[in-house]
Amino acid sequence: MEKKDKIRLGLAIGTLGIVYGDIGTSPLYVMKSIVASNGGLNSVSEDYIIGSLSLIFWTLTLLTTIKYVIIALRADNHGEGGIFSLYALVRKRGKWLVIPAMIGGAALLADGVLTPAVTVTSAIEGLEEIPAFKTLFTGNTTLIIIIVIVILSGIFFMQRYGTMFIGRIFGPTMFLWFSILGVLGIINILGDLSIFRAFSPYYAIELLFSDQNKAGFLILGSVFLATTGAEALYSDLGHVGRKNIYITWPFVKVCLLLNYFGQGAWIISLKNVKDPTVNPFFQSMPEPFIMYGVLIATLAAIIASQSLISGAYTLVSEAIALNLLPRLSIRYPSETKGQVYIPTVTTVLWIACVGVVLYFKDSTHMEAAYGLSITVTMLMTTVLLFQFLRRKGFSILVTTSILMTFGVLEFAFFVSSAAKFMHGGFVAVIMAVVIMALMYIWFTGYQLKTKLVKNVPLKKFVPTLTKLKADTAYPKYAHNLVYLTSSRNPMRVEHEVMASILDKRPKRADVYWFVNVQVVDGPYAAYYTVENFDSDFVIRVQLKLGFRVEQDINVFLKQIAKELIAKGELAQQKRKYSAKTGRKLGDFCFVIIKDELSTEADLTNWQRSIMQSKLFIKHFTTSPEHWFGLEYSDVQTENVPLYLSKKKVIKIRKID
């Protein structure tokens, strides 16, 4: 029992480091933003602070606790969470559901750029509050920017080596962080216990209509920053499991609320302060502790940044598997479950983060841009959750009530955050629109090709392949000739595949393999089906892999070949020459057909633009050889024109 208790405790502490980095660092800037949005310290009253704290409490309760912890965590796809896992669960309910999935995913990736920038900058700005460093850092924006960029660059550089070692200290560090948040909050609250009036929703509602609230409903844009990490919490479900989040969230929420309330009590206690600017998180600390506060805040900010970067990798890899993004090189720096490294994503995020820091220069301006995109993601998640609950059999009354409650609440946050557009929010919107456009082009191009490319029945060509196999007039091209096909119909392949075998130089082989990879909803699924058309040399393989499984076709296909030989469904294979003794499989040659859009393709101008854009993007993505694990295999590449419809034939006539 002691061992089990230790394991549970270890998992719970580990969960703190993996899941709560984003939402856990919100106290660095939420109260600061709320005070600044009302004109500074001279413009806030006790009622204003109480109302703001009430808004924070009910936002965390309604959105984070009820929507995400209680409802969304139950919408898991074989243990995996996040907007794309949710989409995979409900996509069969309507083709249009890909739209909210794309919008939400794009907005979440855009938010992933801002989070590292705003959290690290907010932490480093605490150096201005240390008496010994005041002269050096106060007003010295350039020095702070340099330190922030160095830290961010170090975080991104570290990704290529994996984060398993550093991950071991994430949990204990975040446990210390939340404990400090709670203790500091209690110290300040003890001076004014009346602060707990904020638990009443009356003060939240009153503030929204109060003359003391100069921002009006737009104050929700600052309040929303307290719950921006809720979507990341759902996305990290697969890394830690539902139970660990259930166990740790009460502790996290209590510590966060204690700190927010403590900052509020400290602000109320200030009398006759002339300076309107204030940094409540650091200034409310005992002065001798500020230096340690900055240090632990910086570590927490690094952990929050790491969590968002890892989340971006997961999000992109899932989008690739769902045909929402082009294939990118994916590496696995360690054996830790779910840990991936995508070099392209790392480079783009690093450039974007550094660009955000250089453009905004301080956390106050970054906060103006932060939160807008994540409100969009939350709205899209609510739409997909509605479909999930309907799929689970919940009544239309219950599901509509949930949709309207969270939809109205999140739309209010969206409208209030939209006011930030001209103050920097446009940066997040531009990034989200670019990502969304990329997703739309890739997915639409994939759907267009799948719908219009001509597929032919494979069984029809079995007699011809039988003759070709026996025709020694043609040299043997390979023992096992493998074609990758995009047709999901197990009885058909693209016409271009058969044309490659028969119409160019006829390719004679002992076994013809036609392999299609289909991504299924289960993240770690790996199984296959086989159709041999009553032969032992024409094999149609349907590989069904989860969206988290690396598509290493070479390895899978050789496993399948050995199983078929053992069952007598495939003839024994022998190699006369081999560097590896006892090898029982012949050579494999993989043929990859690359598409080129024909000028004769019968497409509308819009369809042609989509296909040309998709093919252009493919030039910057990872090659099929690398994606399918064939970089060390015998691979032949053939370019074929992509007509996408019946080719127009122009008759030519002879003239005398």
C-alpha positions, 0 to 999 in steps of 0.5 A: 500500500505504501508503494502504491501511495508513493506512485499516486503521489508521484503521478499527482506531483508530475501532473502539476508540472505537465498540465498547469503551467499555463493557468498556473502562471496567470497570477503573474499578470491578471490583477496587473491587467485588471488594474491597468485596464481601469486607468491604474492604481489611482482609479480603483476602489475597494468595490472594484477589486471585490467585483474583479475577484468575484469575476475571477472566481466564477470564471474559474468555476464555470469555465475551468471547473465545470466545463473542462474538468467535469464535462470535457475530460469525459470526452476522451478519445481512448484517453487522449484529449484536446480539440482534435481528439474531440473532433475525431470522436464526432466527425462522423456526425457531420462533415461541417464539424471539420470547420470548428476543429480547424478554427479552434486548432488554428487559434490554439496554435496562435495562442501557443506563440503568445504564452511563452512570450507573455509569461517569461516577460512577466516573470523577468519584469519582476527584477524591477521590484528587487531593491538591489536591481531597481537602478539597473532594470527600471526603465531598461526595457532593452536589457529585459528584452535581451534576457527574455530572448535568451531564455526563450531561445534556450527553451526552444534549443533544448527541444531537440534533446527531449525534455525527459530529464528536465521533466522530472523537476517540473512537478516538484517545481510547480508544487513549490510554485503553487504552495508559494502562491497559496502562502503569499495569498494567505499572508495578505488575506489575513490583513483583510478577511472581508475579501471573501465577500468576492465569493458572492456573484452579486459583486461580479454582476454589480461591477459589470454595470458599475460606474467605477468600472470604466471598461464596462463589459470589456473588463472581461478581457482581462478577467479571462486571462485567469482561465486561458490554460483550461484548453491546455488542461484538456489537451494534456489529458492523454499525458496524465490521465483523468484521475490525476487531474481530478486529484490535483485541480482542487489544490491548484484552484485553491492556491490560485484563488488564495493568491488572487484574493491576497493580491486584491487585499494588498491593493485595497490596503494601499492608501495615498499612493501616487504612482498609478502603475503597480505590479501586484504579484511581486510588490505584494511579497515581503521585500526580502522574498522578492528575489526568490519570487522572481527566480521561482516565477521564472522557472514556472514561466519556463515550465509553462512555455515548455508545456505549450511547446509540447502541446503544439507538437501534439496538436500539429502531429494530430492535425497531420494524421487527420489530413488537416496539415501537411506532413512534417518531419517528426522525431522522437527524442526519448521513449517517453509516451507522447513526446515528439519533436517537430523541427519546423514547428520549433523554428516557426514558434521560436521566430514568432515568440522572439518577434512578439517580444521585440514588437510588444517590448513589455508584458502590458502590451502583450496582455493586450493581444493575449486571450483573444485567440483562446476565446475562439478555441473555447467556443469551437470546443463548446460546439464539438462538446455539444455534438459529443454529448448528443452522440452519447445520448444526452437529451436535446434539452440538456445538451442545448442548455450546456451549449447556450450556457457556455456559448453565451459566456464564452461569446461575452469573453470573445467580444470583450477580448475583441476590443484588444484587436487594435491594441495588439490582438491583431497579431494573434488573429493574423497568426490564426488566420494563416494557420487556418488558411493552411489547414483549409487548403490542405484538407480541401485539396485532400478531399478534392483529390480523394473525390475526383481521382479515378480508381480502378478495380484491382481484381480486373488486372490480376490476370494481366499481372499473372502474365507479366509475372511469368513473362521472362522477356522482361527483367525482374524489377523487384521481388516485392514491388510495393505501391502506396495508394491513397484509395481506402477501398480495399478492392481498388487502386488509382489508375495511375498505379496500374499505369505505372506497372503496365504502361510505362516499362512493364514492371515484373515482380514476384509479389505486387503489394498495394498499401493504404494507410488509414488513420483511425480514431484510437491514438495508438491503434495498429492493425491491418486487413489483407485482400489477396484476390485468390492469389498469392502474389497480389496483396492489397494491405489496409493499414489502420494506425492511430493518429499518434503512431509513426507510419513506418511502412517498411517495418510494418510491411515486413511484419505482415509478409512474415505472418502471411508466409507463416500462414501459407498465404504468401509463397516462401521467399529466398534470397541467394545473396544477403549480408544478413544470414538467415534472411527469409524475405526477398528484396522490397522496392517501393514506388511512390507516385508524386502528383503534378497538376496537369494544365488540362485538368478540368477544374474551376478556378477556385479548385485549381487555386486550391490544388496549386496551393497544396502542391506548392506547399508540398515542396516545403514538407517532408518527403514521402520517403521520410514520412513512411520510414523509407529513407533507407529503402529502395525507393523509386519516384514517378511523377504523374499528371493529376487530371482530377477528371476526364481528360479533354481530348483534342482531335488532330486532323491531317491537312493536305 
